[in-house]
Amino acid sequence: MKYAPKEELDARIGKLKTLMEKASLDGAFFHYKIDYYYLSGTMQDSLLYVPVDSDPILFVKREISRARRESALGNIVPYRSTKDIPQHLKPVKRLGMQLDVIPYNDVVKFKELFGDVEFIDCSPLTKEIRKYKSPFEIGLMEKAAEIGKKVYAKVPELLHEGATEIEVGGQMEAYAKSLGHEGLLRVRSLNYEAYTWHILSGRTGSIVSQSDSPMGGLGLSPAFPVGASFKKIRKNEPVLIDFGICYHGYQVDQTRMYAIGSMPDIFVKAYDVCKEIHNRVLDKVVEGYTSRELFEYSKELGNKFGYGDYYLGYKPHKVRFLGHGIGIELAEFPYIAATHTYPIEDGAVFAIEPKMVFPKKGCCGYENTVHYTNGKCRIITDIDENIIIV
């Protein structure tokens, strides 16, 4: 077990309080377990309160002995009902709550508890500070990447004609879990669920589904219509494997291409273009391009190389992002996307994933998790970048 050190939590809470002061907040509640885990170091059933002028209080419903063992916070108290909470707090006028994720009924309860208090959405504050990864966090992501490298190296042993996509995905998952992969990829969303086994072969790579990605895959049923399916993998067709790894809550994302026998030339050439776009965009990150400029530049390259109709999906299913931040959630700041206007700043970690989709034929793509620091882009997911032929 690796517990977040006290100095790590102190630094995070210190940054949060600075942003709270700017937002004129007297205090803030964190119900969403991803954020209270980030700030407290435990994911036991809890509620974190951070006052702007004193130490945070972690209210724990279950299980407090584990919470006290896992968290370095000094003030951890039990509670059974939200009615128990106000007695521990000073009077406040402006109170932060995570209004993007907290159920409406919970907001109503807190309004009843605190009376004439103004509630402000504080989720943007944690999203902002989580954009920058500390050495402690980078270490966990590097461990996840080490697991990923071993899992991808295992693929040639698992890939054979007649194996189904989900069979290969299940075997990869079992092996990954034996190395420490936690299996669950977390996302901040009402209806989107992340999963590990995004394995698409041949024509399933051109199937679009509900997920915001260039290709969705067939999935296993109408109840889970994305990712690997029961389709059998055949010789001489592209096999895209986009398999995320999670270690101690921290994720890395990577995509590579495989084939049995041979890879059709159309996908070989497109894959080379994906790698070229990937590398050139990283050069522009270093030059200080904004997120939107990076995205538009990648589209220009896709058109220049003759793949405008296939780059990031085919019409009308093209996506409007090239990359996304990653950490304890699969999609964090910063984004490389059409609607984001900031540059990539020092300390950020993001996944960049140029992909091509050819209608009724298949797909290809290349993806890495990248740490931008000291003016350089360092690829964390150090996996063989070549197409692997089995």
Contacts in CASP RR format, 6 or more apart in sequence:
PFRMAT RR
TARGET T0000
AUTHOR 0000-0000-0000
METHOD contacts of the structure
MODEL  1
MKYAPKEELDARIGKLKTLMEKASLDGAFFHYKIDYYYLSGTMQDSLLYV
PVDSDPILFVKREISRARRESALGNIVPYRSTKDIPQHLKPVKRLGMQLD
VIPYNDVVKFKELFGDVEFIDCSPLTKEIRKYKSPFEIGLMEKAAEIGKK
VYAKVPELLHEGATEIEVGGQMEAYAKSLGHEGLLRVRSLNYEAYTWHIL
SGRTGSIVSQSDSPMGGLGLSPAFPVGASFKKIRKNEPVLIDFGICYHGY
QVDQTRMYAIGSMPDIFVKAYDVCKEIHNRVLDKVVEGYTSRELFEYSKE
LGNKFGYGDYYLGYKPHKVRFLGHGIGIELAEFPYIAATHTYPIEDGAVF
AIEPKMVFPKKGCCGYENTVHYTNGKCRIITDIDENIIIV
1 70 0 8 1.000
2 140 0 8 1.000
2 248 0 8 1.000
3 41 0 8 1.000
3 70 0 8 1.000
3 71 0 8 1.000
3 72 0 8 1.000
4 41 0 8 1.000
4 71 0 8 1.000
4 72 0 8 1.000
4 136 0 8 1.000
5 72 0 8 1.000
5 136 0 8 1.000
6 72 0 8 1.000
8 72 0 8 1.000
8 134 0 8 1.000
8 136 0 8 1.000
9 39 0 8 1.000
9 40 0 8 1.000
9 41 0 8 1.000
9 71 0 8 1.000
9 72 0 8 1.000
9 73 0 8 1.000
11 134 0 8 1.000
12 38 0 8 1.000
12 39 0 8 1.000
12 129 0 8 1.000
13 39 0 8 1.000
13 50 0 8 1.000
13 56 0 8 1.000
15 129 0 8 1.000
16 28 0 8 1.000
16 39 0 8 1.000
16 50 0 8 1.000
16 125 0 8 1.000
16 126 0 8 1.000
16 129 0 8 1.000
17 50 0 8 1.000
17 52 0 8 1.000
19 125 0 8 1.000
19 128 0 8 1.000
19 129 0 8 1.000
20 27 0 8 1.000
20 28 0 8 1.000
20 50 0 8 1.000
20 52 0 8 1.000
20 96 0 8 1.000
20 122 0 8 1.000
20 125 0 8 1.000
21 52 0 8 1.000
23 94 0 8 1.000
23 120 0 8 1.000
23 122 0 8 1.000
23 125 0 8 1.000
24 94 0 8 1.000
25 52 0 8 1.000
25 94 0 8 1.000
25 95 0 8 1.000
25 96 0 8 1.000
25 120 0 8 1.000
25 122 0 8 1.000
26 51 0 8 1.000
26 52 0 8 1.000
26 53 0 8 1.000
26 90 0 8 1.000
26 92 0 8 1.000
26 93 0 8 1.000
26 94 0 8 1.000
26 95 0 8 1.000
27 49 0 8 1.000
27 50 0 8 1.000
27 51 0 8 1.000
27 52 0 8 1.000
27 92 0 8 1.000
27 94 0 8 1.000
27 95 0 8 1.000
27 96 0 8 1.000
28 49 0 8 1.000
28 50 0 8 1.000
28 95 0 8 1.000
28 96 0 8 1.000
28 97 0 8 1.000
28 122 0 8 1.000
28 125 0 8 1.000
29 47 0 8 1.000
29 48 0 8 1.000
29 49 0 8 1.000
29 95 0 8 1.000
29 96 0 8 1.000
29 97 0 8 1.000
29 98 0 8 1.000
29 110 0 8 1.000
29 122 0 8 1.000
30 36 0 8 1.000
30 39 0 8 1.000
30 47 0 8 1.000
30 48 0 8 1.000
30 49 0 8 1.000
30 50 0 8 1.000
30 98 0 8 1.000
30 122 0 8 1.000
30 126 0 8 1.000
31 47 0 8 1.000
31 97 0 8 1.000
31 98 0 8 1.000
31 101 0 8 1.000
31 102 0 8 1.000
31 106 0 8 1.000
32 98 0 8 1.000
32 101 0 8 1.000
32 102 0 8 1.000
32 123 0 8 1.000
32 188 0 8 1.000
33 43 0 8 1.000
33 46 0 8 1.000
34 186 0 8 1.000
34 188 0 8 1.000
34 328 0 8 1.000
34 329 0 8 1.000
35 48 0 8 1.000
35 98 0 8 1.000
35 123 0 8 1.000
35 126 0 8 1.000
36 43 0 8 1.000
36 46 0 8 1.000
36 47 0 8 1.000
36 48 0 8 1.000
36 58 0 8 1.000
37 43 0 8 1.000
37 249 0 8 1.000
37 328 0 8 1.000
38 126 0 8 1.000
38 130 0 8 1.000
38 328 0 8 1.000
39 48 0 8 1.000
39 50 0 8 1.000
39 56 0 8 1.000
39 126 0 8 1.000
40 46 0 8 1.000
40 48 0 8 1.000
40 56 0 8 1.000
40 58 0 8 1.000
40 67 0 8 1.000
40 71 0 8 1.000
40 73 0 8 1.000
41 70 0 8 1.000
41 71 0 8 1.000
41 72 0 8 1.000
41 73 0 8 1.000
42 58 0 8 1.000
42 66 0 8 1.000
42 67 0 8 1.000
42 70 0 8 1.000
42 71 0 8 1.000
44 60 0 8 1.000
44 62 0 8 1.000
44 63 0 8 1.000
44 64 0 8 1.000
44 66 0 8 1.000
44 67 0 8 1.000
44 70 0 8 1.000
45 60 0 8 1.000
45 61 0 8 1.000
45 62 0 8 1.000
45 63 0 8 1.000
46 58 0 8 1.000
46 59 0 8 1.000
46 60 0 8 1.000
46 61 0 8 1.000
46 67 0 8 1.000
47 58 0 8 1.000
47 59 0 8 1.000
47 61 0 8 1.000
47 79 0 8 1.000
47 82 0 8 1.000
47 85 0 8 1.000
48 56 0 8 1.000
48 57 0 8 1.000
48 58 0 8 1.000
48 59 0 8 1.000
49 56 0 8 1.000
49 57 0 8 1.000
49 58 0 8 1.000
49 59 0 8 1.000
49 85 0 8 1.000
49 88 0 8 1.000
49 89 0 8 1.000
50 56 0 8 1.000
51 57 0 8 1.000
51 89 0 8 1.000
51 90 0 8 1.000
51 92 0 8 1.000
54 90 0 8 1.000
55 73 0 8 1.000
55 74 0 8 1.000
55 75 0 8 1.000
56 73 0 8 1.000
56 75 0 8 1.000
57 75 0 8 1.000
57 76 0 8 1.000
57 77 0 8 1.000
57 88 0 8 1.000
57 89 0 8 1.000
58 67 0 8 1.000
58 71 0 8 1.000
58 73 0 8 1.000
58 75 0 8 1.000
58 76 0 8 1.000
58 77 0 8 1.000
59 77 0 8 1.000
59 78 0 8 1.000
59 79 0 8 1.000
59 84 0 8 1.000
59 85 0 8 1.000
59 88 0 8 1.000
60 67 0 8 1.000
60 76 0 8 1.000
60 77 0 8 1.000
60 78 0 8 1.000
60 79 0 8 1.000
61 78 0 8 1.000
61 79 0 8 1.000
61 80 0 8 1.000
64 76 0 8 1.000
64 78 0 8 1.000
67 76 0 8 1.000
68 76 0 8 1.000
77 88 0 8 1.000
79 85 0 8 1.000
82 106 0 8 1.000
82 109 0 8 1.000
82 110 0 8 1.000
82 113 0 8 1.000
83 113 0 8 1.000
85 113 0 8 1.000
86 113 0 8 1.000
86 114 0 8 1.000
92 114 0 8 1.000
92 117 0 8 1.000
93 117 0 8 1.000
93 118 0 8 1.000
94 117 0 8 1.000
94 118 0 8 1.000
94 120 0 8 1.000
95 110 0 8 1.000
95 114 0 8 1.000
95 117 0 8 1.000
95 118 0 8 1.000
95 119 0 8 1.000
95 120 0 8 1.000
96 119 0 8 1.000
96 120 0 8 1.000
96 121 0 8 1.000
96 122 0 8 1.000
97 107 0 8 1.000
97 110 0 8 1.000
97 119 0 8 1.000
97 120 0 8 1.000
97 121 0 8 1.000
97 122 0 8 1.000
98 121 0 8 1.000
98 122 0 8 1.000
98 123 0 8 1.000
98 126 0 8 1.000
99 107 0 8 1.000
99 119 0 8 1.000
99 121 0 8 1.000
99 123 0 8 1.000
100 121 0 8 1.000
100 123 0 8 1.000
100 188 0 8 1.000
101 123 0 8 1.000
101 188 0 8 1.000
107 119 0 8 1.000
110 119 0 8 1.000
111 117 0 8 1.000
111 119 0 8 1.000
127 332 0 8 1.000
127 333 0 8 1.000
128 333 0 8 1.000
130 327 0 8 1.000
130 328 0 8 1.000
130 332 0 8 1.000
130 333 0 8 1.000
131 325 0 8 1.000
131 332 0 8 1.000
131 333 0 8 1.000
131 334 0 8 1.000
131 345 0 8 1.000
131 348 0 8 1.000
132 345 0 8 1.000
132 346 0 8 1.000
132 347 0 8 1.000
132 348 0 8 1.000
133 141 0 8 1.000
133 327 0 8 1.000
133 347 0 8 1.000
133 348 0 8 1.000
133 349 0 8 1.000
133 371 0 8 1.000
137 250 0 8 1.000
137 327 0 8 1.000
138 349 0 8 1.000
138 371 0 8 1.000
138 380 0 8 1.000
140 247 0 8 1.000
140 248 0 8 1.000
140 249 0 8 1.000
140 250 0 8 1.000
141 247 0 8 1.000
141 250 0 8 1.000
141 251 0 8 1.000
141 252 0 8 1.000
141 327 0 8 1.000
141 349 0 8 1.000
141 369 0 8 1.000
141 371 0 8 1.000
141 380 0 8 1.000
142 380 0 8 1.000
143 247 0 8 1.000
143 248 0 8 1.000
144 181 0 8 1.000
144 245 0 8 1.000
144 246 0 8 1.000
144 247 0 8 1.000
144 250 0 8 1.000
144 251 0 8 1.000
144 252 0 8 1.000
145 245 0 8 1.000
145 252 0 8 1.000
145 254 0 8 1.000
145 369 0 8 1.000
145 380 0 8 1.000
145 381 0 8 1.000
145 382 0 8 1.000
147 176 0 8 1.000
147 179 0 8 1.000
147 180 0 8 1.000
147 181 0 8 1.000
147 245 0 8 1.000
147 247 0 8 1.000
148 176 0 8 1.000
148 179 0 8 1.000
148 181 0 8 1.000
148 243 0 8 1.000
148 244 0 8 1.000
148 245 0 8 1.000
148 252 0 8 1.000
148 254 0 8 1.000
148 381 0 8 1.000
148 383 0 8 1.000
149 381 0 8 1.000
149 382 0 8 1.000
149 383 0 8 1.000
150 175 0 8 1.000
150 179 0 8 1.000
151 172 0 8 1.000
151 175 0 8 1.000
151 176 0 8 1.000
151 179 0 8 1.000
151 181 0 8 1.000
151 243 0 8 1.000
151 245 0 8 1.000
152 241 0 8 1.000
152 243 0 8 1.000
152 254 0 8 1.000
152 256 0 8 1.000
152 383 0 8 1.000
152 384 0 8 1.000
153 383 0 8 1.000
153 384 0 8 1.000
154 172 0 8 1.000
154 175 0 8 1.000
155 168 0 8 1.000
155 172 0 8 1.000
155 241 0 8 1.000
155 258 0 8 1.000
155 388 0 8 1.000
156 258 0 8 1.000
156 388 0 8 1.000
156 390 0 8 1.000
158 168 0 8 1.000
158 169 0 8 1.000
158 171 0 8 1.000
158 172 0 8 1.000
159 168 0 8 1.000
159 233 0 8 1.000
159 239 0 8 1.000
159 258 0 8 1.000
159 260 0 8 1.000
159 390 0 8 1.000
160 233 0 8 1.000
160 260 0 8 1.000
160 390 0 8 1.000
161 232 0 8 1.000
161 233 0 8 1.000
161 234 0 8 1.000
161 235 0 8 1.000
161 260 0 8 1.000
162 232 0 8 1.000
162 233 0 8 1.000
162 234 0 8 1.000
163 232 0 8 1.000
163 233 0 8 1.000
164 228 0 8 1.000
164 229 0 8 1.000
164 230 0 8 1.000
164 231 0 8 1.000
164 232 0 8 1.000
164 233 0 8 1.000
165 197 0 8 1.000
165 199 0 8 1.000
165 200 0 8 1.000
165 201 0 8 1.000
165 204 0 8 1.000
165 227 0 8 1.000
165 228 0 8 1.000
165 229 0 8 1.000
165 230 0 8 1.000
165 231 0 8 1.000
165 233 0 8 1.000
166 197 0 8 1.000
166 199 0 8 1.000
166 219 0 8 1.000
166 220 0 8 1.000
166 228 0 8 1.000
166 229 0 8 1.000
166 230 0 8 1.000
168 199 0 8 1.000
168 228 0 8 1.000
168 233 0 8 1.000
169 196 0 8 1.000
169 197 0 8 1.000
169 199 0 8 1.000
169 228 0 8 1.000
169 243 0 8 1.000
170 197 0 8 1.000
172 196 0 8 1.000
172 197 0 8 1.000
172 199 0 8 1.000
172 241 0 8 1.000
172 243 0 8 1.000
173 181 0 8 1.000
173 183 0 8 1.000
173 196 0 8 1.000
173 197 0 8 1.000
176 183 0 8 1.000
176 196 0 8 1.000
176 243 0 8 1.000
176 245 0 8 1.000
177 183 0 8 1.000
180 247 0 8 1.000
181 196 0 8 1.000
181 245 0 8 1.000
181 246 0 8 1.000
181 247 0 8 1.000
182 246 0 8 1.000
182 247 0 8 1.000
182 248 0 8 1.000
182 249 0 8 1.000
183 196 0 8 1.000
183 246 0 8 1.000
184 246 0 8 1.000
185 194 0 8 1.000
185 195 0 8 1.000
185 196 0 8 1.000
185 244 0 8 1.000
185 246 0 8 1.000
185 251 0 8 1.000
185 330 0 8 1.000
186 194 0 8 1.000
186 246 0 8 1.000
186 249 0 8 1.000
186 251 0 8 1.000
186 328 0 8 1.000
186 329 0 8 1.000
186 330 0 8 1.000
187 193 0 8 1.000
187 194 0 8 1.000
187 329 0 8 1.000
187 330 0 8 1.000
187 331 0 8 1.000
188 329 0 8 1.000
188 331 0 8 1.000
192 211 0 8 1.000
192 212 0 8 1.000
194 330 0 8 1.000
195 226 0 8 1.000
195 227 0 8 1.000
196 243 0 8 1.000
196 244 0 8 1.000
196 245 0 8 1.000
197 227 0 8 1.000
197 228 0 8 1.000
197 243 0 8 1.000
198 216 0 8 1.000
198 217 0 8 1.000
198 226 0 8 1.000
198 227 0 8 1.000
198 228 0 8 1.000
198 240 0 8 1.000
198 241 0 8 1.000
198 242 0 8 1.000
198 243 0 8 1.000
199 227 0 8 1.000
199 228 0 8 1.000
199 239 0 8 1.000
199 240 0 8 1.000
199 241 0 8 1.000
199 242 0 8 1.000
199 243 0 8 1.000
200 207 0 8 1.000
200 215 0 8 1.000
200 216 0 8 1.000
200 217 0 8 1.000
200 227 0 8 1.000
200 228 0 8 1.000
200 239 0 8 1.000
200 240 0 8 1.000
200 362 0 8 1.000
200 363 0 8 1.000
201 231 0 8 1.000
201 233 0 8 1.000
201 234 0 8 1.000
201 237 0 8 1.000
201 238 0 8 1.000
201 239 0 8 1.000
201 240 0 8 1.000
202 234 0 8 1.000
202 237 0 8 1.000
202 238 0 8 1.000
202 239 0 8 1.000
202 361 0 8 1.000
202 362 0 8 1.000
202 363 0 8 1.000
203 360 0 8 1.000
203 361 0 8 1.000
203 362 0 8 1.000
204 217 0 8 1.000
204 218 0 8 1.000
204 229 0 8 1.000
204 231 0 8 1.000
204 362 0 8 1.000
205 215 0 8 1.000
205 216 0 8 1.000
205 217 0 8 1.000
205 238 0 8 1.000
205 240 0 8 1.000
205 357 0 8 1.000
205 362 0 8 1.000
205 363 0 8 1.000
206 215 0 8 1.000
206 314 0 8 1.000
206 357 0 8 1.000
206 358 0 8 1.000
206 359 0 8 1.000
206 360 0 8 1.000
206 361 0 8 1.000
206 362 0 8 1.000
206 363 0 8 1.000
207 215 0 8 1.000
207 216 0 8 1.000
207 217 0 8 1.000
207 218 0 8 1.000
208 215 0 8 1.000
208 216 0 8 1.000
208 217 0 8 1.000
208 317 0 8 1.000
209 216 0 8 1.000
209 217 0 8 1.000
209 218 0 8 1.000
209 219 0 8 1.000
209 225 0 8 1.000
209 226 0 8 1.000
209 227 0 8 1.000
210 225 0 8 1.000
210 226 0 8 1.000
211 226 0 8 1.000
212 319 0 8 1.000
212 321 0 8 1.000
213 319 0 8 1.000
214 312 0 8 1.000
214 313 0 8 1.000
214 317 0 8 1.000
214 318 0 8 1.000
214 319 0 8 1.000
214 355 0 8 1.000
214 356 0 8 1.000
214 357 0 8 1.000
214 363 0 8 1.000
215 240 0 8 1.000
215 313 0 8 1.000
215 355 0 8 1.000
215 357 0 8 1.000
215 362 0 8 1.000
215 363 0 8 1.000
216 226 0 8 1.000
216 227 0 8 1.000
217 225 0 8 1.000
217 226 0 8 1.000
217 227 0 8 1.000
217 228 0 8 1.000
217 229 0 8 1.000
218 225 0 8 1.000
218 227 0 8 1.000
218 229 0 8 1.000
218 231 0 8 1.000
219 225 0 8 1.000
219 226 0 8 1.000
219 227 0 8 1.000
219 228 0 8 1.000
219 229 0 8 1.000
220 228 0 8 1.000
220 229 0 8 1.000
220 230 0 8 1.000
233 239 0 8 1.000
233 260 0 8 1.000
234 260 0 8 1.000
235 260 0 8 1.000
235 261 0 8 1.000
235 262 0 8 1.000
236 259 0 8 1.000
236 260 0 8 1.000
236 261 0 8 1.000
236 262 0 8 1.000
236 263 0 8 1.000
236 264 0 8 1.000
237 259 0 8 1.000
237 260 0 8 1.000
237 264 0 8 1.000
237 362 0 8 1.000
238 257 0 8 1.000
238 259 0 8 1.000
238 263 0 8 1.000
238 264 0 8 1.000
238 267 0 8 1.000
238 362 0 8 1.000
238 363 0 8 1.000
238 364 0 8 1.000
239 257 0 8 1.000
239 258 0 8 1.000
239 259 0 8 1.000
239 260 0 8 1.000
240 255 0 8 1.000
240 257 0 8 1.000
240 355 0 8 1.000
240 363 0 8 1.000
240 364 0 8 1.000
240 365 0 8 1.000
241 255 0 8 1.000
241 256 0 8 1.000
241 257 0 8 1.000
241 258 0 8 1.000
242 253 0 8 1.000
242 254 0 8 1.000
242 255 0 8 1.000
242 353 0 8 1.000
242 367 0 8 1.000
243 254 0 8 1.000
244 251 0 8 1.000
244 252 0 8 1.000
244 253 0 8 1.000
244 254 0 8 1.000
245 251 0 8 1.000
245 252 0 8 1.000
245 254 0 8 1.000
249 327 0 8 1.000
249 328 0 8 1.000
250 327 0 8 1.000
250 328 0 8 1.000
251 326 0 8 1.000
251 327 0 8 1.000
251 328 0 8 1.000
251 329 0 8 1.000
251 330 0 8 1.000
252 326 0 8 1.000
252 351 0 8 1.000
252 369 0 8 1.000
252 380 0 8 1.000
252 381 0 8 1.000
253 326 0 8 1.000
253 330 0 8 1.000
253 351 0 8 1.000
253 353 0 8 1.000
253 367 0 8 1.000
253 369 0 8 1.000
253 381 0 8 1.000
254 351 0 8 1.000
254 367 0 8 1.000
254 368 0 8 1.000
254 369 0 8 1.000
254 381 0 8 1.000
254 383 0 8 1.000
255 353 0 8 1.000
255 355 0 8 1.000
255 365 0 8 1.000
255 366 0 8 1.000
255 367 0 8 1.000
256 366 0 8 1.000
256 383 0 8 1.000
256 384 0 8 1.000
256 385 0 8 1.000
256 387 0 8 1.000
256 388 0 8 1.000
257 263 0 8 1.000
257 267 0 8 1.000
257 271 0 8 1.000
257 364 0 8 1.000
257 365 0 8 1.000
257 366 0 8 1.000
257 387 0 8 1.000
257 388 0 8 1.000
258 387 0 8 1.000
258 388 0 8 1.000
258 389 0 8 1.000
258 390 0 8 1.000
259 387 0 8 1.000
259 388 0 8 1.000
259 389 0 8 1.000
259 390 0 8 1.000
260 389 0 8 1.000
260 390 0 8 1.000
261 389 0 8 1.000
261 390 0 8 1.000
262 389 0 8 1.000
263 271 0 8 1.000
263 387 0 8 1.000
263 389 0 8 1.000
266 358 0 8 1.000
266 361 0 8 1.000
267 358 0 8 1.000
267 362 0 8 1.000
267 364 0 8 1.000
268 387 0 8 1.000
270 307 0 8 1.000
270 310 0 8 1.000
270 356 0 8 1.000
270 358 0 8 1.000
270 364 0 8 1.000
270 365 0 8 1.000
271 356 0 8 1.000
271 364 0 8 1.000
271 365 0 8 1.000
271 366 0 8 1.000
271 387 0 8 1.000
273 301 0 8 1.000
273 302 0 8 1.000
273 305 0 8 1.000
273 307 0 8 1.000
273 354 0 8 1.000
273 356 0 8 1.000
274 354 0 8 1.000
274 355 0 8 1.000
274 356 0 8 1.000
274 364 0 8 1.000
274 365 0 8 1.000
274 366 0 8 1.000
275 354 0 8 1.000
275 366 0 8 1.000
275 385 0 8 1.000
276 301 0 8 1.000
276 305 0 8 1.000
277 298 0 8 1.000
277 301 0 8 1.000
277 302 0 8 1.000
277 305 0 8 1.000
277 311 0 8 1.000
277 354 0 8 1.000
278 352 0 8 1.000
278 354 0 8 1.000
278 366 0 8 1.000
278 367 0 8 1.000
278 368 0 8 1.000
280 297 0 8 1.000
280 301 0 8 1.000
281 294 0 8 1.000
281 297 0 8 1.000
281 298 0 8 1.000
281 301 0 8 1.000
281 322 0 8 1.000
281 336 0 8 1.000
281 352 0 8 1.000
281 354 0 8 1.000
282 352 0 8 1.000
282 370 0 8 1.000
282 377 0 8 1.000
284 293 0 8 1.000
284 294 0 8 1.000
284 297 0 8 1.000
285 294 0 8 1.000
285 344 0 8 1.000
285 372 0 8 1.000
285 377 0 8 1.000
286 375 0 8 1.000
286 376 0 8 1.000
286 377 0 8 1.000
288 343 0 8 1.000
288 344 0 8 1.000
289 297 0 8 1.000
289 343 0 8 1.000
290 340 0 8 1.000
290 341 0 8 1.000
290 342 0 8 1.000
290 343 0 8 1.000
291 334 0 8 1.000
291 335 0 8 1.000
291 336 0 8 1.000
291 337 0 8 1.000
291 340 0 8 1.000
291 341 0 8 1.000
291 342 0 8 1.000
291 343 0 8 1.000
291 344 0 8 1.000
292 337 0 8 1.000
292 338 0 8 1.000
292 339 0 8 1.000
292 340 0 8 1.000
292 341 0 8 1.000
294 322 0 8 1.000
294 336 0 8 1.000
294 344 0 8 1.000
295 320 0 8 1.000
295 321 0 8 1.000
295 322 0 8 1.000
295 336 0 8 1.000
295 337 0 8 1.000
295 338 0 8 1.000
296 338 0 8 1.000
298 311 0 8 1.000
298 322 0 8 1.000
298 336 0 8 1.000
298 354 0 8 1.000
299 308 0 8 1.000
299 311 0 8 1.000
299 312 0 8 1.000
302 308 0 8 1.000
302 311 0 8 1.000
303 311 0 8 1.000
307 356 0 8 1.000
309 315 0 8 1.000
310 356 0 8 1.000
310 357 0 8 1.000
310 358 0 8 1.000
311 318 0 8 1.000
311 354 0 8 1.000
311 355 0 8 1.000
311 356 0 8 1.000
312 318 0 8 1.000
312 319 0 8 1.000
312 322 0 8 1.000
312 354 0 8 1.000
312 355 0 8 1.000
313 319 0 8 1.000
313 355 0 8 1.000
313 356 0 8 1.000
313 357 0 8 1.000
314 357 0 8 1.000
314 358 0 8 1.000
314 359 0 8 1.000
317 357 0 8 1.000
320 337 0 8 1.000
320 338 0 8 1.000
320 339 0 8 1.000
321 335 0 8 1.000
321 336 0 8 1.000
321 337 0 8 1.000
321 338 0 8 1.000
322 336 0 8 1.000
322 337 0 8 1.000
322 352 0 8 1.000
322 353 0 8 1.000
322 354 0 8 1.000
323 335 0 8 1.000
323 336 0 8 1.000
323 337 0 8 1.000
323 350 0 8 1.000
323 351 0 8 1.000
323 352 0 8 1.000
323 353 0 8 1.000
324 330 0 8 1.000
324 331 0 8 1.000
324 332 0 8 1.000
324 335 0 8 1.000
324 336 0 8 1.000
324 337 0 8 1.000
324 350 0 8 1.000
324 351 0 8 1.000
325 331 0 8 1.000
325 332 0 8 1.000
325 333 0 8 1.000
325 334 0 8 1.000
325 335 0 8 1.000
325 348 0 8 1.000
325 349 0 8 1.000
325 350 0 8 1.000
325 351 0 8 1.000
326 332 0 8 1.000
326 349 0 8 1.000
326 350 0 8 1.000
326 351 0 8 1.000
326 369 0 8 1.000
327 349 0 8 1.000
333 348 0 8 1.000
334 340 0 8 1.000
334 342 0 8 1.000
334 344 0 8 1.000
334 345 0 8 1.000
334 348 0 8 1.000
334 350 0 8 1.000
335 350 0 8 1.000
336 344 0 8 1.000
336 350 0 8 1.000
336 352 0 8 1.000
344 350 0 8 1.000
344 372 0 8 1.000
345 372 0 8 1.000
346 372 0 8 1.000
346 373 0 8 1.000
346 374 0 8 1.000
346 375 0 8 1.000
347 371 0 8 1.000
347 372 0 8 1.000
347 373 0 8 1.000
348 371 0 8 1.000
348 372 0 8 1.000
349 369 0 8 1.000
349 370 0 8 1.000
349 371 0 8 1.000
349 372 0 8 1.000
349 380 0 8 1.000
350 369 0 8 1.000
350 370 0 8 1.000
350 372 0 8 1.000
351 367 0 8 1.000
351 368 0 8 1.000
351 369 0 8 1.000
351 370 0 8 1.000
352 367 0 8 1.000
352 368 0 8 1.000
352 370 0 8 1.000
353 365 0 8 1.000
353 366 0 8 1.000
353 367 0 8 1.000
354 365 0 8 1.000
354 366 0 8 1.000
354 367 0 8 1.000
355 363 0 8 1.000
355 364 0 8 1.000
355 365 0 8 1.000
355 366 0 8 1.000
355 367 0 8 1.000
356 363 0 8 1.000
356 364 0 8 1.000
356 365 0 8 1.000
357 363 0 8 1.000
366 385 0 8 1.000
367 381 0 8 1.000
368 379 0 8 1.000
368 380 0 8 1.000
368 381 0 8 1.000
368 383 0 8 1.000
369 379 0 8 1.000
369 380 0 8 1.000
369 381 0 8 1.000
370 377 0 8 1.000
370 378 0 8 1.000
370 379 0 8 1.000
370 380 0 8 1.000
371 377 0 8 1.000
371 378 0 8 1.000
371 380 0 8 1.000
372 378 0 8 1.000
END
